[in-house]
Amino acid sequence: MTLPSPARRVASLLLALAAIATLGRAPLAFADEAKTDDAKLTPVFNPPPRLAITAQELTARKADANFPAVRDAAAKAADALLAAPPALPDGFGSWMFYYACADDGTGLHAVSPTEHKCPKCGKVFSDERTVAAYRGILHSAADGAARTLAWGYAYTGDDKYVEGVKRILLKYADDYAKYPERIDRWGRRGLFAPLGGRRRVQSLEEAEGAMPLTQAYDLTRMSPAWKETEKKHVEADFFRATADTLRVFPMDIQNRQAWYNAALVHIGSVLEDPAMVVHAIEGPGGFKDQLARGVGDDGLWWEGTMAYQSYVVQPTIQLIDGARRMGIALQDNERFKLFLTSPLRAAYPDGSFPCINDSDPANFHMFDYSYEWAWNVYKDPRFAQALAWGKPDRLAALLGPDAKPASPLESKSADLTGIGVLYLRVGEGPDQVCATFHYGDSGGDASGHGHWDKLNLTLFAKGREWLADIGRIGYTHKEYKSWAKRTIAHNTIAIDQADQTVNAGRLMFFKAGPGFAAAAAESTKSYKGVTLRRYLYLTPDYLVDVFDVKADRKVTIDLPAHAITEPVMPLTAAGVSKMAPPLGTDNGYQHFTNVMGWSPTGNSTWNFDGGKAKGSPHLHVLLAGEPDERIYTAIGIGYRADEKAPTLIRRREATDTRFVAVYDLAAKSFAVRKIEAVPGAQPHVKVYLDKTTDDINFGVDGVQVGH
């Protein structure tokens, strides 16, 4: 996979410089670019509708036995919008994430168009940024309302719904030239606002809105309620003007461009502009280019987060459907099929995703819309199993009464090379254990949606996550930048209380076999003059975790372990605990509370308790002590800004040191009795179990285990 190159970025800037002069003036032309595209790619513009549905598909749908219920539901929803028409704001809409309390990030409620109240603290906001963000929410609501009204017409043929669609589209056609020529969410304008838009302060949001609005127009434009002059006004002064806005600053293989491409295919369809359609599919940063360079060989989107994978899948499906209805078959692209199935390879055993980079807590069902689409298109049983997992009635409806559930999730260890995350898996079914190891690619970091967390570790065992990566919290919260992205908020090394730099690590080895999975990786560029190496050995009963640090100077080294559990406590003698001074004042350290210092004299065992009730699962952590090591327990931040996340932090000052930990995965008993870190150039750990001792020797290219 190739990330956006400096040359391509320069080319994009040159195109932007050439195009900026067209803002608010002559429409941009696609003809010259279309000459270099595949001549076989020829859109066919059959009579409308041809975006959300074709005339043939609509006829078939009306013949279905369930159609009366579908029609009545659509009419009911459309009638509600006629009874209470959506507000159409005067002026551009700002970023939806600005519609939040500036103090605590809580979403606001509208008291009036100019007054917006925080339900948490009660503060009322009437500043222009907040009011403009509210206008953005109204614009989004109007976009969706137009499509709902249009379906009412498509299913009933009643022109009263067309009038509702016209009210929205004609307003935008009247107003588009009055919006700022280009403005972004930071207030920059024109050439200095590459992410900006006109109706919205992000071209991204204008692209999102183009899909429902073009579909609404396409579903209704054959109605006699539309005058020819009105249609020309909407097509020229709104849809083509929107296309011009989207094309000024191409975004290469960013997730934004996926939305631009889909919007341009939709607009090209309603305008009957073949060059516009072809460019969005075959041009630089177009559909094919995005799949070739933005999707790795593992099928995952290069930004390395399930949230943005889903965000790109959505418009890509809409683009494919729009193209298919113009006679262009893109759905059989093999890389796109891999793209659809890849989330099933990136989940924990229970189907949830680790929150790597800018992600939120979610599970593979967040992709149900794509599985349903893929099942309808490909009839691949795996998509049916994913869509119906845990729903026997749905499975029977899709695959027949004799269908048996088969987990759609990957159960073997896998190296997801595109995003540089290793999934170490051992066992089957509900008892499977899984560790993720973020060794790799710098793409997510470079995109702005990555975190400074090379060699980060997460751990899932006995049905739940223990070591957590808390994702992004939310862009409206100040903790997103002051905590979530920071190195110390992850389960990896932080040097001198500073963040790692953007870099790609190197996988040294990865091996998996019956009952085990093992790996090692290194980063030499996270900190200048420092080499980080982490070694992992996973079994159904325990995880051995060895972290080597070598520096060209004496440094302060912190290794945290974060969990969403009860506060971590020692199970063995750990010295006298006392309140400790702050561990740091910046780069995330300022968020630690209840910091306690401990002084064990040797090995120690610690407990993350999964709940207060008797018999709750737990995670025991056995640490190989060092004389100069200080251990701290503290409370960090979890998946929400107000959620507590207990943390165990090991701190040393050294030039060359080795951290050894063994995580006991028994959950409700003890599998590991003790551990021993054997001195040597390469990591060597003995794990004492009930009836045997595992003697684990790591090398730079593998691991050997004796008993």
C-alpha positions in Angstrom: 0.0 0.0 0.0 1.3 3.4 -0.9 0.5 6.4 1.2 0.0 9.9 -0.3 3.4 10.9 -1.7 4.9 14.4 -1.5 4.8 14.6 -5.2 1.1 13.8 -5.3 0.5 16.3 -2.5 2.3 19.0 -4.6 0.2 18.0 -7.6 -2.9 18.4 -5.5 -1.8 21.8 -4.4 -1.1 22.9 -8.0 -4.5 21.7 -9.0 -6.0 23.7 -6.1 -4.1 26.8 -7.1 -5.3 26.5 -10.7 -8.9 25.8 -9.6 -9.2 28.4 -6.8 -9.7 31.1 -9.4 -12.9 29.4 -10.5 -14.6 29.7 -7.1 -17.8 31.5 -7.6 -17.1 31.8 -11.3 -17.1 29.3 -14.3 -17.9 25.7 -13.6 -15.0 23.3 -13.6 -14.7 21.0 -16.6 -14.0 17.3 -16.6 -13.5 16.8 -20.3 -9.7 17.1 -20.5 -9.2 14.6 -17.6 -11.7 12.1 -19.1 -9.5 11.7 -22.2 -7.0 9.6 -20.1 -9.6 7.4 -18.6 -10.6 3.9 -19.7 -12.6 4.4 -22.9 -14.7 1.3 -22.0 -16.1 3.1 -19.0 -19.2 4.7 -20.4 -22.1 5.7 -18.2 -25.6 5.1 -19.6 -28.2 7.6 -18.5 -31.5 5.8 -18.7 -34.7 7.7 -17.8 -34.9 8.5 -14.1 -35.0 7.4 -11.4 -31.5 5.9 -11.6 -29.8 6.7 -8.3 -31.5 5.3 -5.2 -33.5 2.9 -7.5 -34.2 2.4 -11.1 -37.7 2.3 -12.7 -37.4 -1.4 -13.2 -36.4 -2.0 -9.6 -39.3 0.3 -8.4 -41.8 -1.7 -10.5 -40.5 -4.9 -9.0 -40.7 -3.5 -5.5 -44.3 -2.4 -6.0 -45.1 -6.0 -7.0 -43.8 -7.4 -3.8 -46.4 -8.7 -1.3 -44.9 -6.6 1.5 -45.1 -3.4 -0.6 -48.3 -1.9 1.0 -46.6 -1.9 4.4 -43.5 -0.3 2.9 -45.5 2.3 1.0 -47.6 3.2 4.1 -44.6 3.6 6.3 -42.9 5.9 3.7 -46.1 7.9 3.4 -46.4 8.3 7.1 -42.8 9.5 7.5 -43.3 11.9 4.6 -46.6 13.2 5.9 -44.9 14.1 9.2 -42.5 16.3 7.3 -45.2 18.1 5.5 -47.0 18.7 8.8 -43.9 20.0 10.4 -41.5 21.1 7.6 -37.8 21.0 8.4 -36.3 24.4 9.2 -34.1 25.7 6.3 -31.4 28.0 7.8 -30.2 31.1 6.2 -26.4 30.9 6.0 -23.7 28.2 6.0 -23.6 25.5 8.6 -20.5 25.0 10.7 -18.9 21.8 12.1 -21.4 19.6 14.0 -18.8 18.8 16.7 -18.9 22.5 17.6 -22.4 22.1 18.8 -21.1 21.1 22.3 -20.4 22.7 25.6 -17.0 24.4 25.5 -16.4 23.3 29.1 -17.3 19.7 29.3 -17.9 18.6 25.6 -21.6 17.7 26.2 -23.9 18.1 23.2 -26.2 21.1 23.4 -30.0 21.5 23.2 -31.6 24.3 21.2 -33.6 26.8 23.3 -34.1 29.0 20.3 -32.2 29.4 17.0 -29.7 31.7 18.8 -29.6 30.1 22.3 -28.3 26.7 23.0 -28.1 25.1 26.5 -25.8 22.5 27.9 -27.9 19.9 29.7 -25.0 19.0 32.0 -23.9 22.4 33.4 -26.8 24.6 32.3 -24.7 27.1 30.5 -26.3 28.9 27.5 -24.3 29.6 24.4 -25.2 32.2 21.8 -21.9 32.8 20.1 -21.6 32.6 16.3 -19.6 29.4 16.3 -22.3 27.6 18.2 -25.2 29.1 16.2 -23.4 28.2 12.9 -22.9 24.7 14.1 -26.7 24.5 14.8 -27.3 25.7 11.3 -25.1 22.8 10.1 -27.4 20.4 12.1 -30.4 21.9 10.4 -28.8 21.5 7.0 -28.2 17.8 7.7 -31.8 17.4 8.8 -33.1 19.0 5.7 -30.9 16.7 3.5 -32.4 13.6 5.0 -35.9 15.1 5.0 -35.7 15.7 1.2 -35.0 12.0 0.6 -37.8 10.9 3.0 -40.3 13.1 1.1 -39.0 11.8 -2.2 -39.6 8.2 -1.2 -43.1 9.2 -0.3 -43.7 10.3 -3.8 -41.9 7.3 -5.4 -44.1 4.9 -3.6 -47.4 6.8 -3.8 -47.2 9.1 -6.8 -48.6 11.9 -4.8 -47.2 15.3 -5.9 -47.7 16.8 -2.5 -44.4 15.2 -1.5 -42.7 16.7 -4.5 -43.6 20.1 -3.2 -41.7 19.4 0.0 -38.6 18.3 -2.0 -38.8 21.4 -4.2 -39.0 23.7 -1.1 -35.6 22.4 0.1 -33.8 22.1 -3.2 -34.9 25.5 -4.6 -33.9 27.2 -1.3 -30.4 25.8 -1.8 -30.3 26.7 -5.4 -31.3 30.3 -4.5 -28.8 30.5 -1.6 -25.7 28.7 -2.9 -24.1 31.7 -4.5 -24.7 33.7 -1.3 -22.7 31.3 0.8 -19.0 32.2 1.5 -16.8 31.3 -1.5 -15.0 28.9 0.8 -14.7 28.8 4.6 -13.5 26.1 7.0 -14.2 25.4 10.6 -11.3 27.4 11.8 -12.5 30.5 9.9 -9.9 30.4 7.1 -11.1 31.3 3.7 -10.4 30.7 0.0 -7.0 29.1 -0.8 -6.2 28.8 2.9 -9.3 26.6 3.5 -8.5 23.3 1.7 -11.0 21.4 3.8 -13.6 24.1 3.7 -16.9 24.3 1.8 -19.7 26.7 1.1 -23.0 25.5 2.3 -21.1 23.7 5.0 -17.7 24.5 6.5 -16.4 21.2 5.3 -16.5 20.0 1.7 -16.8 16.6 3.3 -20.2 17.5 4.8 -21.4 19.0 1.4 -20.5 15.7 -0.2 -22.4 13.8 2.5 -25.4 15.9 1.8 -25.2 15.6 -1.9 -26.2 11.9 -1.8 -29.7 12.3 -0.2 -30.3 15.5 -2.1 -29.5 14.1 -5.5 -31.5 11.0 -4.8 -34.5 13.2 -3.7 -34.2 15.1 -7.0 -33.8 12.0 -9.1 -36.8 10.3 -7.5 -39.1 13.2 -8.1 -37.9 15.1 -11.2 -40.2 13.3 -13.6 -43.2 14.7 -11.7 -45.1 17.4 -13.5 -44.9 19.4 -10.3 -41.3 20.3 -11.4 -41.1 23.2 -13.9 -38.3 23.0 -16.4 -36.9 26.3 -15.2 -36.8 25.0 -11.7 -35.0 21.9 -12.7 -32.4 23.9 -14.6 -32.0 26.2 -11.6 -31.4 23.3 -9.2 -29.1 21.5 -11.5 -26.9 24.5 -12.5 -27.0 26.6 -9.4 -26.9 23.9 -6.7 -25.7 20.5 -7.9 -23.0 21.7 -10.4 -22.0 24.5 -8.0 -21.6 21.8 -5.3 -19.5 19.7 -7.7 -17.2 22.7 -8.3 -16.7 23.1 -4.6 -15.8 19.4 -4.1 -13.2 19.5 -6.9 -11.2 22.5 -5.9 -9.1 20.7 -3.3 -8.8 16.9 -4.1 -7.9 14.9 -1.0 -5.9 12.0 -2.6 -6.7 8.8 -0.6 -8.1 10.5 2.5 -11.4 9.3 3.7 -12.9 12.7 2.6 -12.2 11.9 -1.0 -14.3 8.7 -0.8 -17.2 10.9 0.0 -16.3 13.4 -2.8 -16.1 10.5 -5.3 -19.6 9.2 -4.3 -21.1 12.7 -4.4 -19.6 13.4 -7.9 -20.9 10.1 -9.2 -24.4 11.1 -7.9 -24.2 14.6 -9.3 -22.8 13.4 -12.6 -25.8 11.1 -12.9 -28.4 13.7 -12.4 -26.5 16.2 -14.7 -25.8 13.4 -17.3 -22.2 14.4 -17.2 -20.2 11.3 -18.2 -16.8 12.9 -17.7 -17.7 13.7 -14.1 -18.7 10.1 -13.4 -15.6 8.6 -15.1 -13.2 11.0 -13.2 -14.7 10.0 -9.8 -14.1 6.3 -10.6 -10.8 6.4 -12.6 -9.1 9.7 -11.9 -6.4 10.3 -9.3 -7.8 9.6 -5.9 -10.9 8.1 -7.5 -12.7 4.9 -6.6 -10.1 2.6 -8.1 -7.1 4.6 -6.9 -8.5 4.6 -3.4 -8.9 0.9 -3.3 -5.4 0.3 -4.8 -3.6 2.6 -2.4 -5.9 3.2 0.5 -6.8 -0.5 1.2 -4.0 -2.7 2.3 -3.4 -6.3 1.4 -5.2 -7.2 4.7 -8.3 -5.4 3.4 -8.2 -2.6 6.0 -8.4 1.1 5.4 -5.0 2.7 5.9 -6.0 5.0 8.7 -6.1 2.0 11.0 -9.4 2.5 12.7 -12.7 0.7 12.5 -14.6 4.1 12.8 -13.0 5.4 9.6 -13.1 2.1 7.8 -16.9 2.2 8.3 -16.9 5.8 7.2 -15.3 4.9 3.9 -17.3 1.8 3.3 -20.6 3.9 3.4 -19.9 6.2 0.4 -18.1 3.5 -1.5 -21.2 1.3 -1.5 -23.3 4.3 -2.6 -20.8 5.0 -5.4 -21.0 1.4 -6.6 -24.8 1.5 -6.5 -24.9 4.8 -8.4 -22.5 3.5 -11.0 -24.3 0.2 -11.4 -27.5 2.0 -12.2 -25.6 3.7 -15.0 -24.4 0.4 -16.4 -20.9 0.5 -14.8 -20.2 -2.7 -12.8 -17.7 -2.1 -10.0 -19.1 -4.4 -7.4 -16.9 -7.4 -8.4 -13.7 -5.6 -7.6 -11.8 -8.1 -5.6 -10.1 -5.6 -3.4 -13.5 -4.1 -2.5 -14.7 -7.5 -1.4 -11.6 -7.9 0.8 -12.4 -4.4 2.2 -15.9 -5.6 3.2 -14.7 -8.7 4.9 -11.7 -7.3 6.7 -13.5 -6.1 9.9 -14.2 -9.8 10.6 -10.5 -10.3 10.8 -9.9 -7.4 13.2 -12.3 -8.2 16.1 -11.9 -9.7 19.5 -13.4 -13.2 20.1 -16.7 -11.6 21.2 -16.9 -9.5 18.0 -15.9 -6.2 19.6 -13.0 -4.1 18.2 -10.0 -2.9 20.1 -10.2 0.9 20.0 -7.0 1.5 18.0 -6.3 5.0 16.9 -9.4 7.3 16.6 -12.0 4.7 17.2 -14.9 4.2 19.6 -16.2 1.2 21.4 -18.1 -0.9 18.8 -18.4 -4.4 17.5 -18.6 -6.0 14.0 -22.3 -5.3 13.9 -21.5 -1.7 13.1 -20.9 -3.1 9.6 -24.3 -4.8 9.3 -25.4 -2.4 6.6 -22.5 -3.5 4.5 -23.1 -7.2 5.2 -26.7 -6.9 4.2 -25.7 -5.1 1.0 -23.0 -7.7 0.3 -25.4 -10.6 0.9 -27.9 -9.2 -1.5 -25.1 -8.7 -4.1 -22.9 -11.7 -3.7 -25.0 -14.3 -1.8 -21.8 -15.3 0.1 -22.9 -17.2 3.2 -20.3 -15.5 5.3 -22.1 -12.2 5.0 -25.3 -13.9 6.0 -23.6 -15.4 9.0 -22.2 -12.0 10.0 -25.6 -10.3 9.5 -27.5 -12.9 11.5 -25.0 -13.8 14.2 -26.9 -14.4 17.4 -30.2 -14.2 15.5 -31.4 -17.7 14.6 -34.6 -16.5 13.0 -32.7 -14.1 10.8 -30.2 -16.9 9.9 -33.0 -19.2 8.9 -34.6 -16.5 6.8 -31.4 -15.9 4.9 -29.9 -19.4 4.6 -32.8 -21.7 5.1 -34.3 -23.6 8.1 -31.4 -26.1 8.2 -28.7 -23.4 8.4 -26.3 -23.8 11.4 -24.5 -20.8 12.9 -20.9 -20.5 11.9 -18.9 -17.7 13.5 -17.9 -15.2 10.8 -15.0 -14.0 12.9 -11.3 -14.9 12.3 -10.1 -17.3 14.9 -6.5 -17.7 13.9 -3.6 -15.3 14.6 -3.1 -12.8 11.9 -0.7 -10.1 10.8 -2.8 -7.2 9.4 0.1 -5.7 7.6 -1.7 -2.8 6.0 -2.3 -1.1 9.4 0.6 -2.8 11.2 -1.4 -4.6 13.9 -0.8 -8.2 14.9 -3.6 -10.2 16.3 -2.3 -13.0 18.5 -5.1 -15.5 19.1 -5.1 -18.8 21.0 -8.1 -21.1 21.7 -11.6 -21.3 20.3 -15.0 -20.0 21.1 -15.8 -18.1 24.3 -12.5 -19.2 26.0 -10.3 -17.8 23.2 -7.7 -15.2 24.3 -6.5 -12.4 22.1 -3.7 -9.8 22.3 -3.3 -7.0 19.7 0.2 -5.6 19.1 0.3 -2.3 17.3 3.8 -2.6 15.9 3.5 -1.0 12.6 2.5 1.3 9.9 2.6 5.1 10.4 -0.3 5.7 8.1 -2.8 6.3 10.8 -0.5 8.6 12.6 0.2 10.6 9.5 -3.5 11.0 8.7 -4.2 12.8 11.9 -6.4 9.9 13.2 -3.5 8.0 14.6 -2.0 8.0 18.1 1.5 8.0 19.3 1.6 4.4 20.5 4.1 2.2 18.8 4.3 -1.3 20.3 1.0 -0.7 22.1 -0.7 -3.8 23.6 -4.3 -4.7 24.3 -5.5 -7.9 25.9 -8.8 -9.8 25.8 -9.4 -13.0 27.8 -12.2 -15.0 29.2 -14.9 -13.0 27.5 -13.7 -9.4 28.2 -11.1 -6.9 27.4 -8.5 -6.3 30.2 -5.7 -4.1 28.8 -7.5 -1.3 26.9 -6.8 1.3 24.3 -9.5 3.9 24.9 -9.7 5.3 21.4 -10.7 8.9 20.8 -13.2 9.7 23.6 -14.8 12.3 21.3 -13.5 15.3 19.3 -15.6 17.7 21.4 -13.7 16.8 24.6 -10.5 18.5 25.4 -9.2 15.2 26.7 -9.1 14.0 23.1 -5.9 15.9 22.5 -4.6 16.1 26.1 -5.1 12.4 26.8 -6.5 10.0 24.2 -3.7 10.6 21.6 -0.9 10.7 24.1 1.7 7.9 24.5 1.1 7.6 28.3 -2.6 6.8 27.7 -1.5 3.6 25.9 0.1 0.4 27.1 3.5 1.1 25.7 6.8 2.9 26.7 6.9 6.7 27.3 10.4 8.3 27.6 11.0 11.4 29.7 7.3 12.0 30.0 7.2 12.9 26.2 5.2 11.5 23.3 6.6 9.2 20.7 7.1 10.6 17.3 5.3 9.4 14.2 7.1 6.3 12.8 6.6 2.8 11.5 7.9 0.0 13.6 9.4 -3.3 12.4 8.0 -6.8 13.0 10.9 -9.0 14.0 9.1 -12.3 14.1 5.6 -13.7 14.3 4.9 -17.4 15.0 1.8 -19.3 15.9 1.1 -23.0 16.5 -1.1 -25.3 18.5 -1.7 -23.6 21.9 0.5 -20.6 21.4 1.2 -17.4 19.5 4.4 -15.3 19.7 5.9 -12.2 18.2 8.5 -9.4 18.7 8.7 -6.0 17.2 10.9 -2.9 17.5 10.8 0.8 17.1 14.0 2.8 16.6 12.4 6.2 15.8 9.8 6.7 18.5 12.5 8.6 20.5 15.8 9.9 19.2 18.6 7.6 20.3 16.3 5.0 21.8 15.5 1.5 20.7 12.3 -0.1 21.9 11.8 -3.9 21.6 8.8 -5.8 22.8 8.4 -9.6 22.9 5.1 -11.5 23.5 4.3 -15.1 24.1 0.6 -16.0 24.5 -1.0 -19.2 25.7 -4.5 -20.0 26.9 -3.3 -19.5 30.5 -0.9 -16.6 30.4 0.8 -13.8 28.4 4.5 -13.2 28.7 5.4 -9.6 28.0 9.0 -8.4 27.8 9.9 -4.9 26.9 13.6 -3.9 26.3 14.7 -0.3 26.2 18.2 0.8 25.1 19.1 4.5 25.0 22.2 6.5 24.3 21.7 8.5 27.5 20.0 8.0 30.9 16.3 8.5 30.5 13.1 8.2 32.6 11.1 5.3 31.3 7.4 4.7 32.1 5.5 1.6 31.2 1.8 1.8 32.0 -1.0 -0.9 31.9 -4.5 0.6 31.6 -7.7 -1.4 32.3 -11.4 -0.6 32.8 -11.7 -2.4 36.2 -11.7 -1.7 39.9 -8.5 0.1 41.2 -5.4 -2.1 40.8 -4.0 -3.4 44.1 -1.0 -5.6 45.1 -1.6 -9.2 46.0 1.9 -9.7 47.4 4.1 -7.5 49.7 4.7 -4.2 47.8 6.1 -2.1 50.5 4.4 0.8 52.2 2.1 2.8 49.9 1.9 6.5 50.1 0.5 9.4 48.1 2.9 10.3 45.4 3.6 13.6 43.8 2.3 14.2 40.2 4.0 11.9 37.7 4.1 14.8 35.2 2.3 18.0 34.3 1.8 17.6 30.5 1.4 15.2 27.6 -1.4 13.3 29.4 0.3 12.9 32.8 -1.7 15.8 34.2 -4.8 13.6 34.1 -3.6 11.0 36.5 -5.4 11.1 39.9 -5.1 9.1 43.1 -1.4 8.5 42.4 0.0 6.0 45.0 3.7 5.1 45.2 4.8 1.5 46.1 8.2 0.1 46.9 8.4 -3.7 46.4 11.8 -5.2 47.0 11.6 -7.9 44.5 9.0 -9.6 42.3 5.4 -8.6 43.0 1.9 -9.6 41.9 -0.9 -7.1 41.2 -4.7 -7.5 40.7 -7.0 -5.8 38.3 -10.4 -6.8 39.7 -13.2 -7.0 37.1 -16.0 -6.2 39.6 -16.8 -5.7 43.2 -19.1 -8.8 43.5 -17.6 -11.9 44.9 -16.4 -14.2 42.2 -15.9 -11.5 39.6 -13.2 -12.2 37.1 -9.7 -10.7 37.6 -6.4 -10.2 35.9 -3.3 -11.0 37.9 -0.1 -9.4 36.8 3.2 -10.9 37.9 6.1 -8.4 37.7 9.8 -9.2 37.7 11.2 -6.5 40.0 14.3 -4.4 39.6 16.0 -2.6 42.5 15.7 0.8 40.9 12.1 0.4 39.8 9.3 2.5 41.3 5.7 1.3 40.9 2.7 3.6 40.9 -1.0 3.0 40.8 -3.3 5.7 39.6 -6.6 6.5 37.9 -6.6 7.5 34.3 -9.4 8.1 31.8 -11.4 5.4 30.1 -13.6 5.4 27.0 -15.5 8.4 28.2 -14.1 11.6 29.6 -15.9 10.8 32.9 -14.9 7.1 33.0 -12.2 6.0 35.4 -9.4 3.7 34.2 -7.1 2.2 36.8 -3.5 2.2 35.7 -0.4 0.4 36.9 2.8 2.3 36.0 6.4 1.0 36.2 9.1 3.7 36.2 12.8 3.4 35.9 15.7 5.7 35.1 18.3 3.9 33.0 20.1 3.6 29.7 19.5 -0.2 29.3 16.7 -2.0 31.0 14.2 -4.9 30.6 10.6 -5.0 31.9 9.2 -8.4 32.4 5.6 -9.1 33.2 3.4 -12.2 33.0 -0.4 -11.8 32.8 -2.3 -14.7 34.4 -5.4 -15.3 32.3 -7.2 -17.8 34.6 -9.7 -15.0 35.5 -11.3 -16.7 38.5 -8.4 -18.8 39.8 -4.6 -18.9 39.6 -2.7 -20.5 36.6 0.7 -19.0 37.3 2.4 -19.6 40.6 5.5 -17.5 40.1 7.9 -16.2 37.4 11.6 -15.8 37.0 13.4 -13.4 34.7 16.7 -15.1 33.8 19.5 -12.6 33.0 21.0 -12.6 29.6 21.4 -10.8 26.3 18.0 -12.1 25.0 14.8 -12.3 27.1 14.5 -15.6 29.0 11.5 -16.1 31.3 10.4 -19.1 33.4 6.7 -19.4 34.1 5.9 -21.8 37.0 2.5 -23.4 36.6 0.8 -26.0 38.8 2.4 -29.1 37.3 5.0 -27.8 35.0 7.4 -25.0 34.2 7.5 -23.3 30.9 11.1 -22.1 30.0 10.7 -19.4 27.3 13.7 -18.2 25.4 13.2 -15.3 22.9 15.6 -14.6 20.1 15.5 -11.8 17.5 13.8 -14.2 15.0 11.8 -16.5 17.1 11.0 -18.2 20.4 11.9 -21.6 22.0 9.9 -23.1 24.8 11.0 -26.0 27.1 9.1 -27.7 29.8 
